[in-house]
Amino acid sequence: RRLAEAVDYEATVRLIRAAAAAGLPGRFVLVSSLGIDLTTPSARLLDASLGGVLRQKAKAEAALRGTAGLDWAIVRPGLLDVTRPAGGVLLGPAGRWTGDAARDAVGPG
């Protein structure tokens, strides 16, 4: 639990504060996770098995949303697989599963 808090909340909040203080141009992009609302049994199981990581990611999202003067975006990726990219990346509303994506379509693996 302490590791998830240190990495997925505390370190993220430090980065958010540093970005806001520096006044850098551009957008702060936070890569979070589907399931942070813990409304499904699979999300609750994942959170429990990973030491509360989804709860900490939810706290980090809240901290980012509450930061004034910082342009930001939150990305909640779903499953990444190792197939060849066959098109674009699916986007959908927060908390809604829209499908899998090839790892190479979203960044280096």
MDTraj code that builds the backbone (N, CA, C; nanometers):
import mdtraj as md
import numpy as np

residues = "ARG ARG LEU ALA GLU ALA VAL ASP TYR GLU ALA THR VAL ARG LEU ILE ARG ALA ALA ALA ALA ALA GLY LEU PRO GLY ARG PHE VAL LEU VAL SER SER LEU GLY ILE ASP LEU THR THR PRO SER ALA ARG LEU LEU ASP ALA SER LEU GLY GLY VAL LEU ARG GLN LYS ALA LYS ALA GLU ALA ALA LEU ARG GLY THR ALA GLY LEU ASP TRP ALA ILE VAL ARG PRO GLY LEU LEU ASP VAL THR ARG PRO ALA GLY GLY VAL LEU LEU GLY PRO ALA GLY ARG TRP THR GLY ASP ALA ALA ARG ASP ALA VAL GLY PRO GLY".split()
xyz = np.array([
    [0.0823, -0.1206, 0.0000],
    [0.0000, 0.0000, 0.0000],
    [0.0856, 0.1256, 0.0000],
    [0.1918, 0.1231, 0.0743],
    [0.2775, 0.2418, 0.0837],
    [0.3417, 0.2740, -0.0507],
    [0.3802, 0.1707, -0.1258],
    [0.4422, 0.1937, -0.2565],
    [0.3432, 0.2593, -0.3522],
    [0.2205, 0.2105, -0.3554],
    [0.1189, 0.2700, -0.4427],
    [0.0950, 0.4157, -0.4051],
    [0.0887, 0.4451, -0.2778],
    [0.0680, 0.5830, -0.2335],
    [0.1872, 0.6706, -0.2730],
    [0.3080, 0.6195, -0.2520],
    [0.4283, 0.6975, -0.2820],
    [0.4416, 0.7264, -0.4312],
    [0.4131, 0.6279, -0.5142],
    [0.4318, 0.6439, -0.6590],
    [0.3112, 0.7078, -0.7263],
    [0.1937, 0.6504, -0.7042],
    [0.0771, 0.6910, -0.7810],
    [0.0029, 0.8120, -0.7256],
    [0.0354, 0.8527, -0.6042],
    [-0.0248, 0.9750, -0.5506],
    [0.0814, 1.0797, -0.5172],
    [0.1665, 1.0518, -0.4219],
    [0.2597, 1.1540, -0.3737],
    [0.3543, 1.2043, -0.4834],
    [0.4141, 1.1146, -0.5579],
    [0.5067, 1.1567, -0.6641],
    [0.4324, 1.2332, -0.7731],
    [0.3115, 1.1894, -0.8039],
    [0.2326, 1.2593, -0.9056],
    [0.1969, 1.3996, -0.8589],
    [0.1586, 1.4150, -0.7342],
    [0.1263, 1.5477, -0.6809],
    [0.2502, 1.6376, -0.6847],
    [0.3664, 1.5827, -0.6551],
    [0.4900, 1.6628, -0.6650],
    [0.5125, 1.7115, -0.8078],
    [0.4901, 1.6253, -0.9048],
    [0.5057, 1.6648, -1.0454],
    [0.4027, 1.7714, -1.0846],
    [0.2803, 1.7542, -1.0400],
    [0.1746, 1.8523, -1.0692],
    [0.2125, 1.9891, -1.0123],
    [0.2555, 1.9917, -0.8878],
    [0.2938, 2.1178, -0.8237],
    [0.4129, 2.1816, -0.8937],
    [0.5121, 2.1004, -0.9306],
    [0.6299, 2.1532, -0.9991],
    [0.5921, 2.2117, -1.1351],
    [0.5053, 2.1432, -1.2078],
    [0.4620, 2.1934, -1.3387],
    [0.3847, 2.3241, -1.3242],
    [0.2971, 2.3312, -1.2254],
    [0.2197, 2.4533, -1.2030],
    [0.3115, 2.5688, -1.1621],
    [0.4065, 2.5417, -1.0742],
    [0.4983, 2.6454, -1.0267],
    [0.5902, 2.6960, -1.1378],
    [0.6298, 2.6075, -1.2267],
    [0.7213, 2.6455, -1.3350],
    [0.6513, 2.7270, -1.4429],
    [0.5199, 2.7156, -1.4518],
    [0.4457, 2.7909, -1.5521],
    [0.4841, 2.7538, -1.6947],
    [0.5204, 2.6301, -1.7144],
    [0.5628, 2.5859, -1.8468],
    [0.4457, 2.5847, -1.9447],
    [0.4731, 2.6146, -2.0719],
    [0.3662, 2.6051, -2.1722],
    [0.3358, 2.4585, -2.1998],
    [0.2207, 2.4325, -2.2523],
    [0.1836, 2.2957, -2.2857],
    [0.0828, 2.2389, -2.1890],
    [0.0655, 2.1108, -2.1966],
    [-0.0377, 2.0432, -2.1185],
    [0.0241, 1.9341, -2.0329],
    [-0.0224, 1.9236, -1.9091],
    [0.0176, 1.8157, -1.8187],
    [-0.0742, 1.6978, -1.8495],
    [-0.0173, 1.5860, -1.8916],
    [-0.0959, 1.4673, -1.9234],
    [-0.0712, 1.3623, -1.8158],
    [-0.1772, 1.3239, -1.7476],
    [-0.1701, 1.2221, -1.6433],
    [-0.2237, 1.0914, -1.6994],
    [-0.1408, 0.9883, -1.6997],
    [-0.1852, 0.8551, -1.7404],
    [-0.2344, 0.7846, -1.6149],
    [-0.3644, 0.7621, -1.6105],
    [-0.4279, 0.7027, -1.4936],
    [-0.4682, 0.5592, -1.5267],
    [-0.5890, 0.5208, -1.4976],
    [-0.6333, 0.3847, -1.5249],
    [-0.7851, 0.3771, -1.5279],
    [-0.8361, 0.2893, -1.6119],
    [-0.9774, 0.2560, -1.6003],
    [-0.9982, 0.1905, -1.4647],
    [-1.1168, 0.2028, -1.4100],
    [-1.1500, 0.1331, -1.2863],
    [-1.1237, 0.2099, -1.1593],
    [-1.0793, 0.3357, -1.1698],
    [-1.0467, 0.4086, -1.0471],
    [-1.1681, 0.4378, -0.9604],
    [-1.2870, 0.4275, -1.0184],
    [-1.4084, 0.4491, -0.9386],
    [-1.4474, 0.3241, -0.8586],
    [-1.3796, 0.2126, -0.8840],
    [-1.3989, 0.0867, -0.8103],
    [-1.5435, 0.0376, -0.8111],
    [-1.6155, 0.0607, -0.9206],
    [-1.7559, 0.0199, -0.9264],
    [-1.7762, -0.1232, -0.9731],
    [-1.6716, -0.1876, -1.0224],
    [-1.6862, -0.3250, -1.0686],
    [-1.6060, -0.4194, -0.9796],
    [-1.6498, -0.5446, -0.9712],
    [-1.5730, -0.6415, -0.8930],
    [-1.4288, -0.6566, -0.9437],
    [-1.4090, -0.6514, -1.0753],
    [-1.2735, -0.6664, -1.1282],
    [-1.1849, -0.5491, -1.0887],
    [-1.2395, -0.4284, -1.0854],
    [-1.1608, -0.3115, -1.0426],
    [-1.1248, -0.3223, -0.8946],
    [-1.2194, -0.3661, -0.8133],
    [-1.1914, -0.3815, -0.6703],
    [-1.0869, -0.4902, -0.6462],
    [-1.0941, -0.5995, -0.7213],
    [-0.9952, -0.7061, -0.7098],
    [-0.8571, -0.6574, -0.7532],
    [-0.8512, -0.5851, -0.8649],
    [-0.7244, -0.5309, -0.9124],
    [-0.6654, -0.4350, -0.8099],
    [-0.7475, -0.3471, -0.7569],
    [-0.7003, -0.2514, -0.6573],
    [-0.6447, -0.3230, -0.5338],
    [-0.7160, -0.4227, -0.4868],
    [-0.6715, -0.4975, -0.3684],
    [-0.5422, -0.5741, -0.3960],
    [-0.5321, -0.6307, -0.5156],
    [-0.4129, -0.7109, -0.5453],
    [-0.2900, -0.6261, -0.5736],
    [-0.3096, -0.4993, -0.6089],
    [-0.1971, -0.4098, -0.6380],
    [-0.1745, -0.3058, -0.5283],
    [-0.2213, -0.3329, -0.4101],
    [-0.1918, -0.2458, -0.2972],
    [-0.2621, -0.1118, -0.2977],
    [-0.3803, -0.1053, -0.3565],
    [-0.4572, 0.0189, -0.3548],
    [-0.4194, 0.1180, -0.4639],
    [-0.3588, 0.0702, -0.5699],
    [-0.3100, 0.1596, -0.6750],
    [-0.4228, 0.2404, -0.7397],
    [-0.5397, 0.1805, -0.7588],
    [-0.6484, 0.2542, -0.8230],
    [-0.6997, 0.3662, -0.7330],
    [-0.7043, 0.3427, -0.6041],
    [-0.7455, 0.4480, -0.5098],
    [-0.6462, 0.5650, -0.5134],
    [-0.5177, 0.5337, -0.5220],
    [-0.4161, 0.6390, -0.5251],
    [-0.4218, 0.7168, -0.6566],
    [-0.4489, 0.6475, -0.7665],
    [-0.4633, 0.7152, -0.8948],
    [-0.5848, 0.8085, -0.8928],
    [-0.6918, 0.7664, -0.8261],
    [-0.8105, 0.8520, -0.8134],
    [-0.7770, 0.9785, -0.7342],
    [-0.6994, 0.9645, -0.6288],
    [-0.6581, 1.0818, -0.5499],
    [-0.5704, 1.1756, -0.6341],
    [-0.4827, 1.1187, -0.7151],
    [-0.3970, 1.2009, -0.8005],
    [-0.4802, 1.2757, -0.9045],
    [-0.5805, 1.2099, -0.9615],
    [-0.6693, 1.2776, -1.0564],
    [-0.7393, 1.3949, -0.9896],
    [-0.7881, 1.3749, -0.8686],
    [-0.8565, 1.4824, -0.7955],
    [-0.7613, 1.5991, -0.7698],
    [-0.6373, 1.5684, -0.7355],
    [-0.5385, 1.6741, -0.7119],
    [-0.5134, 1.7533, -0.8397],
    [-0.5040, 1.6842, -0.9526],
    [-0.4812, 1.7528, -1.0794],
    [-0.5997, 1.8412, -1.1153],
    [-0.7199, 1.7885, -1.0989],
    [-0.8400, 1.8680, -1.1300],
    [-0.8490, 1.9939, -1.0432],
    [-0.7954, 1.9868, -0.9230],
    [-0.8010, 2.1002, -0.8312],
    [-0.6866, 2.1986, -0.8456],
    [-0.6007, 2.1799, -0.9450],
    [-0.4860, 2.2678, -0.9634],
    [-0.5204, 2.3804, -1.0586],
    [-0.5167, 2.5028, -1.0080],
    [-0.5481, 2.6193, -1.0906],
    [-0.4285, 2.6560, -1.1783],
    [-0.4568, 2.7093, -1.2960],
    [-0.3530, 2.7622, -1.3832],
    [-0.2716, 2.6586, -1.4568],
    [-0.3190, 2.5358, -1.4623],
    [-0.2465, 2.4301, -1.5316],
    [-0.3403, 2.3649, -1.6321],
    [-0.2988, 2.3660, -1.7584],
    [-0.3747, 2.2978, -1.8623],
    [-0.3440, 2.1486, -1.8491],
    [-0.4452, 2.0648, -1.8435],
    [-0.4207, 1.9236, -1.8177],
    [-0.5163, 1.8343, -1.8953],
    [-0.4785, 1.7083, -1.9047],
    [-0.5635, 1.6032, -1.9617],
    [-0.5368, 1.4757, -1.8818],
    [-0.6402, 1.3954, -1.8662],
    [-0.6276, 1.2665, -1.7983],
    [-0.6598, 1.1570, -1.8995],
    [-0.5715, 1.0607, -1.9103],
    [-0.5893, 0.9477, -2.0010],
    [-0.6038, 0.8228, -1.9149],
    [-0.7079, 0.7461, -1.9422],
    [-0.7316, 0.6205, -1.8692],
    [-0.7271, 0.5041, -1.9682],
    [-0.6080, 0.4524, -1.9932],
    [-0.5991, 0.3441, -2.0919],
    [-0.6642, 0.2158, -2.0430],
    [-0.7110, 0.1395, -2.1398],
    [-0.7635, 0.0067, -2.1112],
    [-0.6531, -0.0949, -2.1321],
    [-0.6879, -0.2083, -2.1855],
    [-0.5884, -0.3127, -2.2085],
    [-0.5011, -0.2796, -2.3290],
    [-0.3732, -0.3049, -2.3141],
    [-0.2806, -0.2930, -2.4253],
    [-0.2390, -0.4334, -2.4651],
    [-0.2412, -0.4612, -2.5940],
    [-0.1962, -0.5931, -2.6378],
    [-0.0774, -0.5780, -2.7317],
    [-0.0217, -0.6889, -2.7725],
    [0.1013, -0.6849, -2.8515],
    [0.0769, -0.7064, -3.0009],
    [-0.0474, -0.6956, -3.0446],
    [-0.0760, -0.7097, -3.1871],
    [-0.0292, -0.5865, -3.2623],
    [-0.0190, -0.6013, -3.3923],
    [0.0186, -0.4880, -3.4764],
    [-0.0933, -0.3841, -3.4760],
    [-0.0570, -0.2537, -3.4753],
    [-0.1602, -0.1501, -3.4837],
    [-0.2412, -0.1668, -3.6121],
    [-0.3710, -0.1593, -3.6008],
    [-0.4581, -0.1772, -3.7170],
    [-0.5451, -0.0555, -3.7395],
    [-0.5081, 0.0572, -3.6855],
    [-0.5892, 0.1771, -3.7008],
    [-0.5602, 0.2717, -3.5880],
    [-0.6581, 0.3517, -3.5535],
    [-0.6407, 0.4519, -3.4500],
    [-0.6648, 0.3964, -3.3109],
    [-0.6709, 0.4870, -3.2170],
    [-0.6982, 0.4540, -3.0780],
    [-0.8418, 0.4958, -3.0483],
    [-0.9172, 0.4108, -2.9821],
    [-1.0556, 0.4429, -2.9476],
    [-1.0602, 0.5346, -2.8269],
    [-1.1427, 0.6373, -2.8343],
    [-1.1618, 0.7285, -2.7225],
    [-1.3070, 0.7231, -2.6790],
    [-1.3310, 0.7399, -2.5502],
    [-1.4671, 0.7381, -2.4997],
    [-1.4775, 0.8187, -2.3728],
    [-1.5980, 0.8294, -2.3189],
    [-1.6176, 0.9065, -2.1958],
    [-1.5497, 0.8409, -2.0765],
    [-1.5263, 0.9183, -1.9741],
    [-1.4599, 0.8693, -1.8529],
    [-1.5321, 0.7475, -1.7972],
    [-1.4540, 0.6474, -1.7596],
    [-1.5100, 0.5308, -1.6938],
    [-1.5785, 0.4308, -1.7851],
    [-1.5755, 0.4535, -1.9149],
    [-1.6432, 0.3613, -2.0060],
    [-1.5404, 0.2851, -2.0888],
    [-1.5530, 0.1544, -2.0892],
    [-1.4640, 0.0691, -2.1659],
    [-1.4978, 0.0835, -2.3132],
    [-1.3974, 0.1138, -2.3971],
    [-1.4237, 0.1275, -2.5398],
    [-1.3484, 0.0262, -2.6247],
    [-1.2590, -0.0519, -2.5654],
    [-1.1887, -0.1548, -2.6416],
    [-1.0414, -0.1594, -2.6103],
    [-0.9742, -0.2546, -2.6719],
    [-0.8302, -0.2720, -2.6533],
    [-0.7543, -0.1891, -2.7553],
    [-0.6256, -0.1708, -2.7318],
    [-0.5395, -0.0988, -2.8259],
    [-0.4076, -0.1722, -2.8370],
    [-0.3505, -0.1677, -2.9557],
    [-0.2169, -0.2247, -2.9728],
    [-0.1172, -0.1353, -2.9022],
    [-0.0241, -0.1954, -2.8278],
    [0.0749, -0.1180, -2.7521],
    [0.1488, -0.0193, -2.8432],
    [0.1892, -0.0623, -2.9626],
    [0.2637, 0.0249, -3.0530],
    [0.1824, 0.1438, -3.1021],
    [0.0491, 0.1373, -3.0903],
    [-0.0349, 0.2483, -3.1349],
    [-0.0349, 0.3628, -3.0347],
    [0.0029, 0.3351, -2.9107],
    [-0.0033, 0.4389, -2.8077],
    [0.1324, 0.4780, -2.7512],
    [0.2362, 0.4045, -2.7847],
    [0.3695, 0.4403, -2.7371],
    [0.4611, 0.3197, -2.7353],
    [0.5876, 0.3442, -2.7148],
    [0.6821, 0.2329, -2.7132],
    [0.6568, 0.1386, -2.5971],
    [0.6772, 0.0112, -2.6201],
    [0.6518, -0.0910, -2.5176],
    [0.7681, -0.1220, -2.4417],
])
top = md.Topology()
chain = top.add_chain()
for i, resn in enumerate(residues, 1):
    res = top.add_residue(resn, chain, resSeq=i)
    for name in ("N", "CA", "C"):
        top.add_atom(name, md.element.get_by_symbol(name[0]), res)
traj = md.Trajectory(xyz[None], top)
